[in-house]
Amino acid sequence: MKRRQFLAAAGTGVAATTLAAPAIAQSAPEIRWRLASSFPKSLDTIYGGAEVMSKMVSDLTDGKFQIQVFAAGEIVPGLQVLDAVQNNTVEMCHTVSYYFVGKDPTFAVAASVPFGLNARQQNSWLYQHGGNELFNEFYANYNVYGLPCGNTGTQMGGWFSKEIKTVSDLQGLKMRIGGIAGQVLSKLGAVPQQIAGGDIYPALEKGTIDGAEWVGPYDDEKLGFYKVAKFYYYPGWWEGGPTIHAFANLQKFNDLPKPYQAALIAGSTYANTIMQARYDAQNPPAIKRLVANGTQLRPYPMEVMEACLKATNQLWGEISANNANFKKVIDNMQAFRNEENLWWQVAEYTFDTFQIRTRPRG
């Protein structure tokens, strides 16, 4: 190429770059969203999942896409955040979808159901086995788009003022328990109560309820349950690996520039990982402190576990007979669980069991 031709071509390139700049700027607009959480700020790990996601979205968009996080009650009560997203009062919420089984029991399966998946299996199902696609097909009926945005790991089985020795001890027991697990316990005579996290302590203290479950040692210690209930049961068979979701208004999500959608997905996925890691680090020292303060740890008796499993399978059959959405996702999840547990039995379970058995003492 001759020198004059080269300079002309170079000049054309500079001009093209200059002209393209405004188009690039227009593709990265300033966007401000509000997010309503179902959790109080005091529960820094579960509430903090939304903050982790928000910060990552801001970082990935050079501050152009900002999501302001509001605690439960600051805009709407914690159990009304999904409604606020549906009707566009806020653009997003951070919550657990099983809070909304009153709308449709299918909501529960996306978070956790009795004798479902552990945290790793849950993530595998959602991200690699079509779970997210199944649920967003369902969520579209409610004008929201769902993103996994946290996981607590297997939870504890609740605080009680008396021991649970047999299935008969569940008769008439008033227990705060979220989601569809309450329907399982009601088959065994318990009386489930759905109460927001910040209201559990006074209900236990006043004797309005006889027992309550929340998450696990770190959060439960913060909420002070050990001061008003002595017996702490495990495992939380209804929450083997519960997913916390970020829900965006469907139209608002679809209207986002594609890079912002990608940033929101990446931020939620990052928060999903960080929350689990934090709980795994925080729960071991917390359980030691609780025991030191007089908490009595108890495993659920096998009789109770087996009765709850039987009641769970009965409930799945009853709901599936009348709800095609629920049947579609519960059948998919159970088939995936059976395959996963076969693999877990080979490597994960045997490794963990050996490690626990040979754990150094003293």
N, C-alpha and C positions, 0 to 999 in steps of 0.2 A: 504494500500500500504506500502511495506517495505521501510525503509529509503534509501537503495541503489537504488531501483526503482524510488522513488520520485525524488532523485537528478538527476538521468538520464533523467527523463521526464522534469524536470526543465531546465536542460542543453539544451535539444532539443528545448525548448521554447525560450531560450535566443538566441540560434543560429538562429532560424527562424526569430526572431525579427531583428537580425543583418543583415541577408541576405535580409530582406524585405526593409530595408531603402533605398538602391539605387533605387529600383523600385518606391517607393513613391516619391523620389526626381525627377525621370524622368517624373512622371505624373504631375509635377508642373513646367513646363518650364518657362523661362524668355521670355515674349512676349511684344513687343512694337508696339503700333498702333498709327496712326495719325488720328485725327478727324477734319474735316473742318466744321465750323459753317456758317450759313447764316446770323449771327448777329454780329454787332460790340460789342467790349468789353464795350463800354459806356452804353449799355443796359444791366446792370449787372444781372437783374433777368432772362430775357429770354436767354441771352448768358450763364448766370451762371448755367442754367440747365445742360449743358454738363459738366461743372466743377464738379457739385455735383455728377453726375453719375460717372465720371472718378475717383473721390476720393473714392467713395464707392467701386468701382471695385477693386481699389488698396488695400483698407483696407481688403476686403474679401479674397483677394488672397495673403495676406502678402507681398504686393509690387511686386509680380511676374508678374502681368498683368497690364501694364501701358498704359494709353490712353492720349496722349498729345493733347490738344485742341488748335485749331488755329482759329482766328477770320475771319470774311468775308474779302476776299481780300488778306489774308496772303499767301494762297496757290492757291486758285481759287476764283473768284467772288462769292458772296453769292448765286446767283441764278443758279450757275453751280455745286453746291456741290454734287447733286445726280449723275450727269454724272461722277464726279471724283470717286465716290464709285463704280459705275457700271464698269468703266474701270480699277479699282484698282490703281488709282493714290494715293488715300488714302483708308484706311480700313473702315472708318466711316464718317458720317456727322450728323449734328444736324440741322433740318430744319422743315418747314411746308410743308406737301405734296401737299397742293393746289397750291403751286408755280409751279407745274409741270403738270397743266391741259393741257398744249400744247402737252404733250406726250399722255395723255389719261385723260378725265374728271373724271374717276374713282378715280384718286389720290385725288380729292377734298373731297370726301365723308369721307375718313379716317381722315381728319383734322376737317373740319366743312363746312357745306353748309347752304345756306339761310333757315331759319325757321327749323333748324335741332334740335340738342340736346343741353341741357345745360351741364355744365362740369361734374356733377355727373352722369347724364344720359349717357353721352359719355363714361365715364369710365366703367359704368355698361355694356354698349353694347359691348365695346371692350374686357373687361376681363371676362364677365359672359354670354354673349349671342352669342359668336362665332365671334365677329367682328375681333379680331386679326387674327384668323384662315382664315377668308374670305380674308382679305387683304394680308396676307403673301402668300396665294395661287396666288393672283394677282401680288404681288411684285416679285415673282420668275421669272416672265416674263422679269423683268428688272435687274435680277441678284443681288437683294438686299433682306435683311431681316429687317423688321420693328419692332421697339419697341416704345410704347408710352413713352415719356420722357419729359413731361411738359404739362401744361394747363394754360391758362391765365384767365379762367372764361369768362363770357359774356363781350364782348368788347364794346367800344363806337362806335358811328355811324359816326364819322368823323368831320373834321374842314372845315369850308367854309367861304368865304369872304362875302357872302350874305346869307339871310335867305332862307330856303326851306319851302315854305308855301303850294304849290300845286304840283301835278305831273308835271305840265308844267314847273316848275322851274328846272327840271332835263334835259330839252331839251338843247342839245349842251354842257352840263356841263362836263368839263374835270376833271375827278376824279381819283386819285391814289387809286386803290383798288385791292387787291390780289385775286387770285383764280377765281372760277366760278361765284362769285357774280357780277363781271363785266359784264358777259353775261346777267344776269338778268337786270342790270341797262341799258344796251345798248338797251334792248327791250323797255325801257321807254324814249329813246332819249339821254341818257348820253353817254359819250365817255370815257370808262375805260382806265387807264394807269397802267401798272405794273412797279413799280419803287422800288428798294431796299431801306430799311429803312434809310440808311445814306444819300440818295439823295433826300428825300422828301422835306426837309426844303428849299433848294435852288430853287426847282421847284415851291414851293408855293410862295416864296419871289419874284421870277422873273415873276410870273403870267403865267408860262408855264402850270400850272394846276390850276383849280378853287377850288378844294377841295381835301382832302386826309384823309384816315383812317390809323391808325396803330394798337395800342392795346388799351390803356386806360390811365387814368390820370397820373400814375407814369412814364411810358415811354414817353408819349406825352409831358409832362412837360420837361423831359430831352432833348427831341429833339427840344424844343422851338417853337412848332407850334403856341402857343398862341401869339407869337410876330408878326406873319404874317397872322393870320386868327382869326376872332373875334367870330364866332358862332360855338358852339360845340354841336353836336347832339347825341342823344341816342334813343333807343339802337342800337348796331351793330347787326341788325337782321340776318346778314349773318354769324355771329360768336357767337353763343350762348354758346359754350364751346369748343374752338378749341384745338385739340391735337397737340403738337409739337412732332415730331418723331426723334429718333435716327435710322439711317439706316446703317447697316453693309453690306459689300460685302458678298454675299450669301456663296461663297466658303470659304471665310475666317471665317465666323461664323461657318459653318459646320465643319471646321478643328479644331476649338477650343476644348480643353479638356472639357468634360461635366461640371466639376466644374466651369470652366471659363465661359461657356455659362450661367450657373445658376447665377454667379456673375454679368454678364452683364445684365441679365433680372432683377435681384434684384436691381441693381444700377439704372437702367432706371425707374423702378417702384417707387423707393424712390424719384428720381428727379421729377417724375410726380406729386407726392404729395407735395413736398417742393415748387415747383414753384407756384402752385395754392395758397398755404398758404402765400407765400411772397407777391403775388399780392393782396390778400385779406387784408393784413396788410398795404400795401403801398398805395393803391388807395384812401382810405378815406382822409388822410391828404393832398394828392396831389390834389384832386378835390377842397378842400377848398382853397388851395394856388392859383389854377388857377382862381377861381371865384374872389378871392381878387385882382388878377392882371387884372381884367376886362373881363374875359371870360364870354360869354353869353351862358348859358345852354339852350338847346331847345329840346323838344321831337319831334320825327318825327310825322307829322300830320297823323291821322288815314287814311286819303285818300291815302297818300303815302305808308303807311304800307300795306294796302289792295291791292293796285296796284302792289306792289312788290311781295306779296304773289301770286297773280294771275299769274304774269309773271314767277315766280319761278316754279309753277306747270306746266305751258306750256312748259318751258324749260326741265323739267324732262321727260315729255312725248316725246319731240323731240329727246333728247339724247338716251333715252331708246329704241326708235324704231330702232336705228342703232348700239347700243353698248350693247352687252349682259352682259359684265362685270359690266358696270354701272348699268344696270337694276337690276342685281342680288343684288348689295349692297344697292342701294337706296330703293328698295322695302323692303329689310330686315330692314334697318334703320327706315323707315317710320312706319312699323308695330310695331317695338319696341317703337318708339316715342309715338304712339297712346296709347299703354298700359301704358307707363310711365306717360303720361299726365293725364290719368284717375286717377292714384294713386296720382299724385302731387296735383290734384284738391281737393282730400279728406283731406290731412294732410299738406303737405309742403306749398302749396299756401295759405291756410287759416291761418296757423301759421305765415308765413312771412308777410302776409297782415296785420294781427292784430298787430304784433310787430311794423311794420312801421307806422301804423296809430296812435298808442299810444306812439310813440317815444317821449321822453322828449324834450321839446323845451327850447331854451335859453342857 
